Amino acid sequence: MPHTFPSCRIAVIGAGPAGLMAAQVLGRAGVQVDVFDAMPSVGRKFLQAGVGGMNITHAEPLAAFLERYGVRREQLRPMIEAFSPTALREWVHSLGIETFVGSSGRVFPREMKAAPLLRAWLRQLRETGVRIHSRQRWLGWTAQGELRLATAQGEQLLKPAATLLALGGGSWSRLGSDAAWVSLLQARGIAIAPLKPANCGFEVTTWSEYLRERCAGAPLKNVALGLDGEPMRKGEFVLTARGLEGSLVYAWSAAIRDRIEQHGQALVRLDLLPDRSLDNLTAALAKPRGKRSMASHLKRQLGLDGVKAALLRELAAAETFATAQTLAAAIKALPIVLVRPRPLDEAISSAGGVPFEALDERLMLRELPGVFCAGEMLDWEAPTGGYLLTACLATGRAAGAGMLAWLGTHTRHE
């Protein structure tokens, strides 16, 4: 039987996926858990992420899945292997929510909504005795190590046996991820990797007035995009008044952001017709166009019109249109110079945060015994596609298990 700690009171600060998963692990072990969140209701970013269809994880092989975490994949590996995408789906099923795998490999609840999943989860948490308190903002610690909480009744102090911080990153502050925790941890001597936008849009120097007025908000579907010198990836994105955003751009966001930091700008190349070869395009464009305009020729021979044709006109030099060879080459590798990411608060997620080097294997801060961290406030990043939620849940589960292990050792030595 699992060891229980009925006399221990645990504080979880942050009622997002990581905090709730840790609370579930602790509650099932018989620990009294109190979850505190600054917002009026819990899981706000979780619910917002599910507005367009709740992507909970991805069905690709685990080795490929782990590669999505880049330089932090080895730190996350044991936690994700312990709570794999398969295990995550089984957990969702245990809540009475069916799932399915989409054509892209992304995994969704059958109803494509986050709210039913969250309701079932909160009901299960309450059944294990987990208590959730909203409108309770964490303000840091007193000189005596007590937690300070701002509540409607004034400031309250709490001295739990252990604390989990699961406060999210620095994006979407209106939903609770405002990064206010950064200064609180820095004041206690914890070095924080600077927060940066991840899964974000990027800006160009400027678009023409025509492109801004006629094409901003238009999707570019069935295209391929690649950082200069890297293989292209297929997908889609949206042209904005200032630049580019959308899933295909997000897939490149970490590399684009890093290239801009290093060189002041990043050159990406866009293939407007990835399903047609360069030779095929050249042959089609070489056909006589007679009195037809170039726009009509592109539409007739390639089906290229709308925002794709407008972007080609915007970015290709006039001499590019002189020959079929140069025009086909431009269509296959249209250069776009990106100069800055959109602000952190607009990003889907954030990079940076509490370094794994500041934590032990249980996700406890080495400098603050009894204080654990999980979720997006840790220093890792991943693309959209279910990878963000999977790692938040996996680190929350690992932190909950780590707290149980620490409590067992700590109580035996008291």
C-alpha positions in Angstrom: 0.0 0.0 0.0 1.2 3.5 -0.7 2.5 5.5 2.3 0.1 8.3 3.3 0.7 11.5 5.1 -2.6 12.5 6.7 -0.9 15.2 8.9 0.8 17.0 6.0 -0.8 20.0 4.4 0.6 20.7 0.9 0.2 24.0 -1.0 0.0 24.0 -4.7 0.3 27.5 -6.2 -1.3 27.6 -9.6 -4.3 25.7 -10.9 -3.2 24.9 -14.4 -2.5 21.4 -15.8 0.8 21.0 -13.9 -0.5 22.1 -10.6 -3.7 20.0 -10.9 -1.8 16.9 -11.9 0.5 17.2 -8.9 -2.5 17.7 -6.7 -4.1 14.5 -8.1 -0.9 12.5 -7.3 -0.8 13.8 -3.8 -4.5 13.5 -3.1 -4.6 9.9 -4.2 -1.8 9.2 -1.7 -3.9 10.6 1.1 -2.2 13.9 1.4 -4.3 17.0 2.3 -3.7 19.3 -0.7 -4.8 22.9 -1.0 -4.6 24.5 -4.5 -4.4 28.3 -4.7 -4.9 30.3 -7.9 -5.0 34.1 -8.5 -7.8 34.0 -11.1 -11.5 33.8 -10.4 -11.6 30.3 -11.9 -9.1 27.5 -12.6 -7.5 26.3 -15.8 -8.2 29.5 -17.8 -5.3 29.1 -20.2 -6.1 25.4 -20.6 -9.7 26.3 -21.6 -8.5 29.0 -24.0 -6.1 26.6 -25.7 -9.1 24.3 -26.3 -11.2 26.9 -28.1 -10.0 25.8 -31.5 -10.1 22.1 -30.6 -8.4 20.7 -27.6 -5.1 19.1 -28.7 -4.0 17.0 -25.7 -1.0 15.2 -27.1 0.5 13.6 -30.3 0.5 10.0 -31.5 3.9 9.9 -33.2 6.6 7.4 -31.9 8.0 8.4 -28.5 11.6 8.9 -29.8 10.3 11.4 -32.4 8.0 12.9 -29.7 10.9 13.6 -27.4 13.0 15.3 -30.1 10.4 18.1 -30.1 11.8 19.3 -26.8 15.2 20.3 -28.3 18.0 20.9 -25.9 15.9 20.0 -22.8 14.7 16.6 -24.1 17.1 14.6 -21.8 15.8 16.4 -18.7 12.2 15.8 -19.7 12.8 12.3 -21.0 12.3 10.3 -17.7 9.1 12.3 -16.8 7.5 11.9 -20.3 8.5 8.2 -20.4 6.8 7.8 -17.1 3.7 9.6 -18.4 3.8 9.0 -22.1 1.3 10.2 -24.7 -0.3 6.7 -24.5 -0.5 7.0 -20.7 -1.9 10.5 -21.0 -4.7 9.3 -23.3 -5.5 6.4 -20.9 -5.8 9.0 -18.1 -8.2 11.1 -20.2 -10.2 8.0 -20.9 -10.3 7.4 -17.1 -12.1 10.7 -16.8 -14.8 9.4 -19.1 -13.6 11.4 -22.1 -13.0 9.6 -25.4 -10.2 10.6 -27.7 -9.2 10.2 -31.4 -6.1 10.7 -33.5 -6.5 13.3 -36.3 -4.9 13.0 -39.7 -1.9 15.0 -38.6 -1.2 12.6 -35.6 -2.6 15.1 -33.1 -4.8 13.7 -30.4 -8.1 15.3 -29.5 -11.0 14.7 -27.1 -14.0 13.3 -29.1 -16.0 16.5 -28.4 -13.0 18.7 -29.4 -13.6 20.7 -26.2 -11.5 21.4 -23.1 -14.4 22.2 -20.7 -15.9 18.7 -20.3 -12.4 17.3 -19.6 -11.7 20.0 -17.0 -15.1 19.5 -15.3 -14.5 15.7 -15.0 -11.0 16.3 -13.7 -12.1 18.8 -11.0 -14.8 16.4 -9.9 -12.3 13.6 -9.5 -9.9 15.9 -7.6 -12.6 16.9 -5.1 -13.5 13.3 -4.6 -9.9 12.7 -3.3 -10.2 15.7 -0.9 -8.2 18.3 -2.9 -9.4 21.8 -2.0 -9.2 24.5 -4.6 -9.2 28.2 -3.7 -9.6 30.9 -6.3 -8.7 34.6 -6.1 -5.7 33.8 -3.9 -2.6 35.5 -5.3 0.8 34.3 -4.0 3.0 37.2 -2.9 6.2 35.3 -1.9 7.5 34.4 1.6 7.8 36.1 4.9 11.2 36.3 6.6 10.1 33.2 8.6 9.4 31.2 5.4 5.6 31.4 5.5 3.7 31.7 2.2 2.0 35.1 1.7 -1.4 35.0 0.0 -3.4 38.0 -1.0 -7.1 37.2 -0.6 -10.4 39.0 -0.4 -10.1 39.0 3.4 -6.6 40.5 3.3 -3.2 38.9 3.4 -3.1 35.3 4.8 0.0 33.4 5.9 0.5 29.7 5.4 3.2 27.3 6.5 2.7 24.1 4.6 4.9 21.0 4.8 5.8 21.5 1.2 4.9 23.8 -1.7 4.6 23.3 -5.4 5.0 26.3 -7.7 3.2 25.8 -11.0 2.6 29.3 -12.1 3.0 29.0 -15.9 5.3 31.1 -18.1 5.0 34.7 -19.2 2.5 34.6 -22.0 -1.2 35.4 -21.9 -1.0 37.3 -18.7 -4.8 38.1 -18.8 -5.3 34.3 -18.2 -2.9 34.2 -15.2 0.5 33.5 -16.7 2.0 36.9 -15.8 5.5 35.8 -14.7 5.2 37.7 -11.4 6.9 34.8 -9.8 10.2 35.6 -11.5 11.2 38.4 -9.2 10.0 36.5 -6.1 12.3 33.6 -6.9 15.2 35.9 -7.9 14.8 37.6 -4.5 15.5 34.2 -2.9 18.7 33.7 -4.9 17.2 31.5 -7.7 18.8 32.3 -11.1 16.0 32.4 -13.8 16.7 32.0 -17.5 15.1 35.0 -19.2 11.6 34.4 -20.5 11.2 34.7 -24.3 8.3 34.3 -26.6 7.8 30.7 -28.0 5.2 29.6 -30.6 4.9 33.2 -31.6 4.5 35.3 -34.7 7.3 37.3 -36.3 7.5 40.7 -37.9 9.0 41.9 -41.2 10.4 45.4 -41.6 7.2 46.4 -43.4 4.6 45.2 -45.8 3.3 47.4 -48.6 0.1 49.2 -47.9 -1.6 47.1 -50.5 -0.6 43.8 -48.8 -1.6 45.1 -45.3 -5.0 46.3 -46.5 -5.9 43.4 -48.8 -4.2 40.4 -47.4 -3.7 40.8 -43.6 -5.4 37.9 -41.9 -5.4 35.7 -45.0 -4.2 32.1 -44.6 -1.5 30.5 -46.8 -2.4 26.8 -47.0 -0.4 23.9 -48.4 2.9 25.8 -48.4 6.3 24.9 -47.0 8.6 27.1 -44.9 12.2 26.7 -43.9 14.9 28.7 -42.1 17.6 29.5 -44.7 19.9 26.5 -45.0 17.4 24.1 -43.3 15.0 21.6 -44.9 11.5 23.0 -45.4 8.4 21.8 -43.6 4.9 21.7 -45.0 1.9 23.3 -43.3 0.0 26.6 -43.2 0.2 30.0 -41.6 -1.4 33.4 -41.7 -0.2 36.7 -43.2 -0.6 39.5 -40.6 -0.4 43.2 -40.9 3.1 43.1 -39.5 4.5 39.7 -40.6 3.7 36.0 -40.2 2.0 33.8 -37.6 0.4 30.4 -37.4 1.3 26.7 -36.9 4.0 26.5 -39.5 5.7 29.6 -38.2 5.4 28.3 -34.6 7.2 25.1 -35.7 10.2 27.2 -36.6 9.8 29.8 -33.8 12.7 28.8 -31.6 15.1 28.6 -34.4 13.9 31.9 -35.9 14.1 33.6 -32.6 17.6 32.4 -31.9 18.8 33.4 -35.4 17.4 36.9 -34.8 19.1 37.1 -31.5 22.4 36.1 -33.1 22.3 38.1 -36.3 19.6 40.7 -35.9 17.3 39.1 -38.5 16.4 35.7 -39.9 15.9 34.7 -43.5 13.2 32.1 -44.1 12.2 30.7 -47.5 8.7 30.0 -48.6 7.6 27.4 -51.1 4.3 28.5 -52.5 3.6 25.2 -54.3 5.5 22.4 -52.5 3.6 19.6 -54.3 5.1 20.6 -57.7 8.7 20.3 -58.7 10.9 23.1 -59.9 11.1 21.5 -63.4 7.3 21.1 -63.5 6.8 24.8 -62.6 9.4 25.9 -65.1 7.8 23.9 -67.9 4.3 25.3 -67.1 5.5 28.9 -66.9 7.4 28.6 -70.2 4.1 28.0 -72.1 3.2 31.1 -74.2 0.9 33.5 -72.4 -0.1 35.6 -75.4 -1.9 38.7 -74.4 -2.7 37.4 -70.9 -1.4 39.3 -67.9 1.2 37.7 -65.7 -1.5 37.3 -63.0 -3.7 35.5 -65.4 -0.8 33.3 -66.6 0.1 32.3 -63.0 -3.5 31.4 -62.3 -4.1 29.5 -65.5 -0.8 27.5 -65.5 -0.3 27.1 -61.7 -3.5 27.9 -60.0 -1.5 30.6 -58.2 -3.6 33.6 -57.2 -5.0 35.4 -54.1 -2.6 35.9 -51.2 0.0 33.6 -52.7 0.2 35.7 -55.9 0.2 38.9 -53.9 3.1 37.7 -51.7 5.0 36.7 -54.8 4.6 40.2 -56.2 5.5 41.7 -52.9 8.8 39.8 -52.4 10.1 38.9 -55.8 12.2 41.5 -57.7 10.8 42.8 -61.0 13.5 41.0 -63.0 12.4 37.7 -61.4 9.4 37.7 -63.7 11.5 37.9 -66.9 12.1 34.2 -67.4 10.3 31.0 -66.5 13.4 29.7 -64.7 13.8 32.6 -62.3 10.1 32.9 -61.6 9.8 29.2 -60.8 12.8 29.4 -58.6 11.2 32.3 -56.7 8.0 30.4 -56.3 9.9 27.4 -54.7 12.0 29.6 -52.4 10.6 33.0 -51.8 12.8 34.9 -49.3 11.2 36.6 -46.3 13.3 38.5 -43.8 12.0 38.4 -40.2 13.3 41.1 -37.9 11.7 40.5 -34.5 9.3 38.2 -32.6 5.9 39.5 -31.5 5.7 40.4 -27.8 5.9 37.7 -25.1 2.4 38.3 -23.9 1.0 37.5 -27.3 3.0 34.2 -27.6 1.2 30.8 -27.1 4.0 29.8 -24.7 7.3 31.0 -23.4 10.9 29.7 -23.3 13.1 30.3 -20.3 12.2 30.0 -16.6 13.6 27.9 -13.7 16.6 26.0 -15.0 16.7 22.3 -14.4 20.1 22.8 -12.9 18.5 24.6 -10.0 16.3 21.6 -9.3 17.1 18.1 -8.0 15.7 14.9 -9.5 12.4 15.4 -7.6 12.0 18.9 -9.1 12.7 20.5 -5.8 14.7 23.7 -5.7 18.1 22.9 -4.3 18.3 26.3 -2.5 14.8 26.1 -1.1 14.1 22.6 0.5 10.4 21.7 0.4 9.7 24.0 -2.6 9.1 22.3 -5.9 8.4 23.6 -9.5 6.6 22.2 -12.5 5.0 23.1 -15.8 5.8 25.9 -18.1 7.7 27.9 -15.5 10.5 25.4 -16.0 13.1 26.2 -18.6 11.9 24.2 -21.6 9.9 24.8 -24.8 8.2 22.8 -27.5 6.0 23.4 -30.5 2.3 23.3 -30.5 0.7 19.9 -31.3 0.1 18.5 -27.9 3.7 18.7 -26.7 3.2 21.6 -24.4 0.3 20.1 -22.5 2.0 16.7 -22.3 5.1 18.1 -20.7 3.1 20.2 -18.3 1.2 17.2 -17.1 4.3 15.0 -17.0 6.3 17.5 -14.9 3.3 18.0 -12.6 3.0 14.3 -12.1 6.8 14.0 -11.5 6.7 16.9 -9.0 3.8 15.3 -7.1 5.7 12.0 -6.9 8.8 13.9 -5.9 7.0 15.7 -3.1 5.7 12.3 -1.8 9.3 11.0 -1.8 10.6 14.1 0.0 7.8 14.0 2.6 8.5 10.4 3.4 12.2 11.2 4.0 11.5 14.4 5.8 8.9 13.1 8.2 11.0 10.1 9.1 13.9 12.4 10.1 11.7 14.7 12.2 
